[in-house]
Amino acid sequence: MKPLLMMSGKMDKRLITKLKDDILDIKDEPVCSFGSSLIVAPHPDDETLGCGGTVALLLREHCEVNFIFVSDGAMSHPNSKKYPAAKLRDLREKEAIKAVRILGGCKENIEFLALPDRNVPSCGRPYFESLVRFMIRHIERLAPQTVFVPWQNDPHPDHQASWQILSEAISRLSVKPRLLQYPIWLWEMGSDQDILLIQNMHLISVNIETVLEIKQRALAAHESQVSGLIDDDPEGFQLSEQVIAHFNNPREIFFEL
């Protein structure tokens, strides 16, 4: 989930501070209002970072939760000899399954699309339409009441493409689920334009205090992303403590158009 794109313009830190202050005033929404849910993660670990606590609460309430992991995540350590692409893909799938189980889910409710990391098709690119049609069939079969996707402006092409695919698929459905967006890189790499866009959206807060420890254990299951497990790629990606700190929060935030 290493970000590759920077949004245009520098972010005024006062705007992000104000957004965080505004979030404190939001009344928490009970997870039962989401009902059965589909979690769309561009990479293994996004599901836990963005909405792991909400997932744990949903599963405690016996709501059905399904997961789609869009890319294979194999570019987090592109130069590793110990973990070439195929081995790293298998490792990241195993980590995702472990994380989902810690959150209370099961392997049977997981689907890996294994698209090339950093090359998930965006609107107008080859295979975009095929993925939209796949998602339509998948959503019609599962009939989730809520779909969780990455924030539409997250500065990573796979995050943006995942949102585009799901947004287009849902727009064609006769029965539309709620579409909630979870931010990953907003707090570190957002722009003023992001904040202005969010101001026109509905902000949703979920209190995850009772399951925060579970979320933290689920994130630790993504060992390749949070530890020095893969130590032979100087350019490899690892979540910093600074980034992780944004998600060690007793509330998860979602945006809804």
C-alpha positions as CSV (number, residue, x, y, z in Angstrom):
1,M,0.0,0.0,0.0
2,K,3.0,2.3,-0.5
3,P,1.7,5.7,-1.9
4,L,2.9,6.8,-5.3
5,L,1.0,9.9,-6.1
6,M,0.9,13.3,-4.3
7,M,-2.1,15.4,-4.6
8,S,-1.5,18.8,-6.1
9,G,-0.7,21.6,-3.7
10,K,0.5,21.6,-0.1
11,M,-1.9,20.9,2.7
12,D,-2.3,23.6,5.3
13,K,-1.9,21.7,8.6
14,R,-4.5,23.9,10.2
15,L,-7.1,22.4,7.9
16,I,-6.4,18.9,8.9
17,T,-6.3,19.9,12.6
18,K,-9.7,21.5,12.1
19,L,-11.0,18.4,10.4
20,K,-9.9,16.3,13.3
21,D,-11.5,18.8,15.7
22,D,-14.8,18.6,13.8
23,I,-14.7,14.8,13.9
24,L,-14.6,15.0,17.7
25,D,-18.1,16.6,17.5
26,I,-19.6,13.9,15.4
27,K,-22.1,11.6,17.1
28,D,-20.9,8.0,16.8
29,E,-23.0,5.8,14.5
30,P,-23.9,2.3,15.7
31,V,-22.4,-0.4,13.4
32,C,-25.8,-2.2,13.3
33,S,-26.9,0.6,10.9
34,F,-24.4,-0.7,8.3
35,G,-25.8,-4.2,8.3
36,S,-24.1,-6.8,6.1
37,S,-21.0,-5.3,4.6
38,L,-18.4,-5.8,1.8
39,I,-14.9,-4.5,2.5
40,V,-12.9,-3.6,-0.6
41,A,-9.1,-3.4,0.1
42,P,-6.7,-2.3,-2.6
43,H,-3.9,-4.2,-0.7
44,P,-3.8,-6.5,2.2
45,D,-3.6,-4.4,5.4
46,D,-5.9,-1.6,4.1
47,E,-8.9,-3.6,5.4
48,T,-7.5,-3.4,9.0
49,L,-6.0,0.2,8.8
50,G,-9.2,1.7,7.4
51,C,-12.0,-0.2,9.0
52,G,-10.7,-3.1,11.1
53,G,-12.4,-1.9,14.3
54,T,-15.7,-1.5,12.5
55,V,-15.3,-5.0,11.0
56,A,-14.7,-6.5,14.4
57,L,-17.8,-4.8,15.8
58,L,-19.9,-5.9,12.8
59,L,-18.9,-9.5,13.3
60,R,-19.6,-9.3,17.0
61,E,-23.1,-8.2,16.0
62,H,-23.3,-11.3,13.7
63,C,-23.5,-9.2,10.6
64,E,-22.1,-10.9,7.5
65,V,-18.8,-9.3,6.3
66,N,-17.1,-10.2,3.1
67,F,-13.7,-9.1,1.8
68,I,-12.3,-8.4,-1.6
69,F,-8.5,-7.8,-1.9
70,V,-7.9,-6.1,-5.2
71,S,-4.2,-6.2,-5.8
72,D,-1.6,-8.8,-4.9
73,G,0.5,-6.3,-2.9
74,A,3.7,-7.8,-4.4
75,M,5.4,-4.4,-5.1
76,S,5.9,-3.5,-1.4
77,H,9.4,-5.1,-1.7
78,P,10.1,-5.2,-5.4
79,N,13.9,-5.9,-5.1
80,S,13.8,-8.7,-2.5
81,K,15.5,-11.9,-3.4
82,K,14.2,-13.7,-0.3
83,Y,10.6,-12.8,-1.3
84,P,10.2,-12.6,-5.1
85,A,6.8,-11.5,-6.4
86,A,5.1,-14.9,-6.3
87,K,6.3,-15.7,-2.8
88,L,5.5,-12.2,-1.5
89,R,2.0,-12.5,-3.0
90,D,1.4,-15.8,-1.1
91,L,2.8,-14.3,2.1
92,R,0.5,-11.3,1.9
93,E,-2.5,-13.4,1.2
94,K,-1.7,-15.5,4.3
95,E,-1.3,-12.4,6.4
96,A,-4.7,-11.1,5.2
97,I,-6.4,-14.3,6.1
98,K,-4.8,-14.2,9.5
99,A,-5.8,-10.6,10.1
100,V,-9.4,-11.3,9.0
101,R,-9.6,-14.2,11.4
102,I,-8.3,-12.1,14.2
103,L,-11.1,-9.5,13.5
104,G,-13.6,-12.4,13.7
105,G,-14.0,-13.2,10.0
106,C,-13.4,-16.4,8.1
107,K,-11.4,-17.4,5.0
108,E,-14.5,-18.5,3.2
109,N,-15.6,-14.8,3.0
110,I,-12.4,-13.6,1.4
111,E,-11.7,-13.2,-2.3
112,F,-8.3,-12.3,-3.8
113,L,-8.3,-10.8,-7.2
114,A,-4.5,-10.7,-7.3
115,L,-4.3,-7.8,-9.8
116,P,-0.8,-6.4,-10.3
117,D,0.2,-4.1,-7.5
118,R,0.3,-0.5,-8.6
119,N,-1.6,-1.4,-11.8
120,V,-5.2,-1.8,-10.8
121,P,-7.1,-0.5,-13.9
122,S,-8.6,3.0,-13.5
123,C,-11.4,4.5,-15.5
124,G,-10.6,4.4,-19.3
125,R,-7.9,1.8,-19.0
126,P,-8.1,-1.8,-20.4
127,Y,-10.0,-4.2,-18.1
128,F,-11.7,-1.5,-16.1
129,E,-15.1,-2.4,-17.6
130,S,-14.5,-6.1,-16.9
131,L,-13.8,-5.3,-13.3
132,V,-16.9,-3.1,-13.0
133,R,-19.0,-6.0,-14.4
134,F,-17.3,-8.4,-12.0
135,M,-18.1,-6.1,-9.0
136,I,-21.7,-5.8,-10.2
137,R,-22.2,-9.6,-10.2
138,H,-20.4,-9.9,-6.9
139,I,-22.5,-7.2,-5.2
140,E,-25.7,-8.6,-6.6
141,R,-24.8,-12.1,-5.3
142,L,-23.7,-10.9,-1.8
143,A,-26.4,-8.1,-1.5
144,P,-24.4,-6.1,1.1
145,Q,-26.2,-3.2,2.7
146,T,-22.9,-1.3,2.9
147,V,-19.7,-1.3,0.9
148,F,-16.5,0.1,2.3
149,V,-13.9,1.4,-0.2
150,P,-10.8,3.7,0.1
151,W,-11.2,7.4,0.1
152,Q,-11.6,8.5,-3.5
153,N,-8.6,10.9,-3.5
154,D,-6.2,8.7,-1.5
155,P,-2.8,9.4,-3.1
156,H,-2.2,5.8,-4.4
157,P,-3.3,4.8,-7.9
158,D,-4.7,1.4,-6.7
159,H,-6.8,3.2,-4.0
160,Q,-8.2,5.6,-6.5
161,A,-8.9,2.9,-9.1
162,S,-10.6,0.7,-6.5
163,W,-12.9,3.5,-5.6
164,Q,-13.6,4.2,-9.3
165,I,-14.5,0.6,-10.0
166,L,-16.8,0.3,-7.0
167,S,-18.4,3.7,-7.6
168,E,-19.2,2.9,-11.2
169,A,-20.5,-0.6,-10.4
170,I,-22.8,0.7,-7.7
171,S,-24.1,3.5,-10.0
172,R,-25.4,0.8,-12.3
173,L,-27.3,-1.2,-9.7
174,S,-31.0,-1.0,-9.3
175,V,-30.7,-1.6,-5.5
176,K,-27.7,0.4,-4.3
177,P,-25.8,-0.3,-1.0
178,R,-24.4,2.5,1.0
179,L,-20.9,3.4,-0.1
180,L,-18.6,4.5,2.7
181,Q,-15.0,5.7,2.1
182,Y,-12.2,5.1,4.5
183,P,-9.1,7.3,4.5
184,I,-5.6,5.8,4.6
185,W,-3.1,8.4,3.4
186,L,-5.2,11.5,4.0
187,W,-3.7,12.3,7.3
188,E,-0.1,12.2,6.0
189,M,-0.4,13.2,2.4
190,G,-3.7,15.0,1.8
191,S,-4.2,18.3,0.2
192,D,-6.3,21.4,0.8
193,Q,-8.5,20.3,-2.0
194,D,-9.2,17.0,-0.2
195,I,-10.4,18.9,2.9
196,L,-12.7,21.1,0.8
197,L,-14.2,18.1,-0.8
198,I,-14.7,16.3,2.5
199,Q,-16.5,19.4,3.9
200,N,-19.3,18.6,1.4
201,M,-19.6,15.0,2.5
202,H,-21.3,13.3,5.4
203,L,-18.8,12.4,8.1
204,I,-19.4,9.1,10.0
205,S,-17.7,8.1,13.2
206,V,-17.6,4.6,14.8
207,N,-16.4,4.1,18.3
208,I,-14.0,1.2,18.2
209,E,-12.6,1.5,21.7
210,T,-13.8,-1.9,22.8
211,V,-12.1,-3.6,19.9
212,L,-9.0,-1.4,19.4
213,E,-6.7,-4.0,20.8
214,I,-8.2,-6.6,18.3
215,K,-7.5,-4.1,15.5
216,Q,-3.9,-3.7,16.6
217,R,-3.4,-7.4,16.7
218,A,-4.9,-7.8,13.2
219,L,-2.5,-5.1,11.9
220,A,0.4,-6.9,13.5
221,A,-0.6,-10.0,11.4
222,H,0.6,-8.0,8.4
223,E,4.1,-8.7,9.4
224,S,5.7,-8.0,6.0
225,Q,4.4,-4.4,6.3
226,V,4.9,-3.5,9.9
227,S,8.2,-5.2,10.8
228,G,11.7,-6.0,9.4
229,L,10.6,-9.4,8.2
230,I,11.8,-8.6,4.7
231,D,15.3,-7.2,5.2
232,D,17.0,-7.5,1.8
233,D,15.3,-4.6,0.0
234,P,16.5,-1.2,0.9
235,E,13.7,0.3,-1.1
236,G,11.0,-1.9,0.5
237,F,8.0,-0.4,2.2
238,Q,7.2,-0.5,5.9
239,L,4.5,1.3,7.8
240,S,6.1,3.8,10.1
241,E,5.1,4.3,13.7
242,Q,4.0,7.8,12.7
243,V,1.6,6.4,10.1
244,I,0.3,3.6,12.4
245,A,-0.4,6.2,15.1
246,H,-3.2,7.6,13.0
247,F,-5.0,4.3,13.2
248,N,-4.4,3.6,16.9
249,N,-7.4,5.8,17.5
250,P,-10.6,4.7,19.4
251,R,-12.7,6.0,16.5
252,E,-12.8,5.2,12.8
253,I,-13.9,7.8,10.3
254,F,-15.8,7.3,7.0
255,F,-17.0,9.7,4.3
256,E,-20.3,9.4,2.5
257,L,-21.5,11.3,-0.5
